[in-house]
C-alpha cells in the first residue's frame, strides 16, 4: 500500500497542474468569449445589429462543434497545435493545450448564461447611471453574477478533472493514467483504488471549495 | 424636458402614437394610465433607456435632440436625467453607499470626493445610518430611497420615476412621494412620474397627462382634472381613487 501511495505522488501533481493551468487559461479566454457571446445577444451592448447576429451565429456553431467532439479525439486533433504553442506534443504541459481548448467553450457558455441571468432592470439602472458598457460589464454584471460564475467555474474544474484522466493517451500522466497503466494493465488493484480515491477526493474538494465560496458571496448580500 | 411626436411599435404592435409633451423646469408632471397603455415605454424613451421609432426628445441645455446622441455625449445627457424604477433595481453586490457611489464612479469622480458626496446624498434621503447595509437587506422604502439618491448623484435636472411607489405599502408610498416633492423644492428638479394610481398624482404632481392605448386623452393641471375630468379614462381613475 505504501508503494501504491508512493506511485500516487507524481500523477497527483500532474493532475493538479493540468487542472489549475487549464482552468486559468479557460477563465481568461472562455471568460472573454462568454462576455462577447453575452454582448452579441444583449440589446444594450451589441445585440440586434446585423453584424452581431452573424458573429453570434458563427460563434455558436464553432462552440457547439468544439463541445461535441469526444475529448479523446479533440486531444489527438490538437497535437500539432500543442507542438506550436508549447513546443511539444507529449507530456503534462502538452496536455494542457487540449484541456484548455475543451474548457474554453464550456466555460464561455456558462459565463454567457450567468450574465444573461442578471435582471435586465439592474442593467437599466446601470445604464441610467450613465456608465459605459465596459464599466457595466466589469463593475456591475460580473459582481452581480459572481455566485453563479463561481458555481460554473467549479463545474468546469470537475469536468476538466474527468478529461484529464485521458491525458495518458498523449503521455500527459496524471491520476487517470496511473489507474489505467498500473491498476488495470498491471493488475495492481491497490494502485487502481488509490488513484480512484484520489480523484474522488479531488472532486469533493473542488466542489466543497466552490460551494463554500459561492455561499459566502451570497450570504454577504 | 420636451418630447415631440414620439411613436413606437414593438414588432407590428404599436405602443405610442405621435405623443408630444413639454414639462417646464421645476414642475412635477404625472403620466397616468392602465397597464399596457404605453406609459412605461414613454418614460423609458424620455429617460434615454429606449429609442423612439420617430419623434424626438429634448433636454434643457442640450442643443441636439438627446435620443440621437451617441458615445460620450449620450452619457453626458444621461447624467442630466435620473431614473427610478418600480422594482428599485439596486445592485445586490453592493452596499447602499456603494450603489450610490456607482453613479459617481461612472462619471469619473475621484475616490476621495465620492465618499463625501455619497454621505451627502444618503443624508438627503434620510439613510445616513444605513450606508454600509448590503442593498438587499434594506426594506422596500429604504431601497427606493437609495435608488433616488443614486439617481440624483450627478446633479440631474430631471428625475424620471416609473411606478416608483407601486411596490410599496401606502404609508411608505406617501413618505417616498413627500421626499420627491421636497427634493423638487430643494434641488429645483423637473420630475416626470408614471403611475397607475390617482393618489400619486393627487399627492405629488402639478400637471398630469392621461394616457390610453398610446395616446394622451387628457392633459392639464391636476386640480382641473380632479374638478372636471373630461375623458372616460380620467373619470374611471377618479372613481377608482374615491373607492380606495
Interface residues (C-beta under 8 A of the other chain):
Chain A: X119 X121 X122 X124 X125 X126 X127 X128 X129 X130 X131 X132 X135 X139 X140 X143 X144 X146 X220 X221
Chain B: X47 X48 X49 X75 X76 X78 X79 X81 X82 X83 X85 X87 X89 X90 X91 X92 X93 X94 X102 X103 X105 X106 X107 X134 X135 X136 X137 X147 X150 X151 X153 X154
